Amino acid sequence: MSAKGTSFNEYLMEKLKDPELACHFISEAMQEHDPEYLKVALGEIVKAYGVGYISDQTGIGRQTIYKMLSEKGNPTHRNLVAILDALGLELMVRPKKSLAS
């Protein structure tokens, strides 16, 4: 529950700074196989931390971050990994669960 006088959006932005929640949010977005949804999820977490902070941590210019997370944006693997690293996250690959199990 948010503190009195705190908007839900501010509450949500604060919660998205939790690496566990951010991890689940991005993981769910990736499972949707929709690159637009992934950009939205990543963009919301970047906004929670602040684009300036992410820019400082990654060395990626603010305008470049805005552009890559925009509707027409297409983040490179290098930039995606850099942003995830700044958020305290890492990109992993794991085997799918077997249908026979």
N, C-alpha and C positions, 0 to 999 in steps of 0.2 A: 504494500500500500504506500502511496506517495505521501510525503509530508504535506500538511495543510498549506495551501497556496502554491504548491508545486504542480505545474501542468503535467499531464501524462507524457507528453513528448519529452520534457526535461527528465522525467523519471526514466523513460525508456532509454534516452541517450546515456544516462548514467549507468544503467544496467548493461548496455552494450559494451561498456569498458571492461566487463568481467570476461577474461579470456575463455572461460568455460562456456558461457552463453554465446559469445562471439563464435567460438568453434562450432557449436551446435547449429547456429544460424547459417554459417557458411557451408557446413557439411550438408545441411538439408537443401540449401540452394543448389549445391553441386549435384545432389541426387536427383534433382528435377530435370537435369540435362538441358537447362535453358540458360544460355549465357547471359541473357538480359536479366534474369532473376538473380544470377550470381553477381552481376554488376550492381544491382540495386542493394543486395545484402551487404556487399563489400562497401558500397558507398555510404550506407547508413552507419556502419561501424567506423569508417573513416571520419564521417561528420561528428560522431560521438567523441572521438579523440581530438578532432580539429585538424583541418587540412594543413594548417601551418605546422603543427606538431609532426604529422606524417611526412610532410615535405622536409622538415629539418632532420628527421630520423633516417630518411631514405636517400636524400640528395636529389629527389625527383621534384621538379618545379611544381608549384601550386597549380598553375594553369594546365600543366601536363596531367596532373592528377584529376583535375576537373574534367579535362577532355577525355581521358581514358575511361572514366566512369560515367560518361554521358551516354545518351542513347546511341550515338554513332561511334562511341569509343570502342577500342579493342586493345585491352592491356596486353603487353607482351608477357611472356613467362617471367622474364627477369624482373619486370616491374611488379607483377603479381607476387612473386616470392619476396621482393623487398618490402612491399606493403604488409604482407602477412608477418614477416619478421619483425617489423616495427610494431605490430599489434601483439607480438608475443606468441605467434602461431607459426606452424610449419605445414607445408604441403606434403602429404603422404599418399602412397599407393598401397593397397592391401588386396589380397585375394577376395573374390566374391564368395559369398556363402554358397556352398554346394547345394544344388537342388536335391541330391540324393540323400543328404544328411537329415 
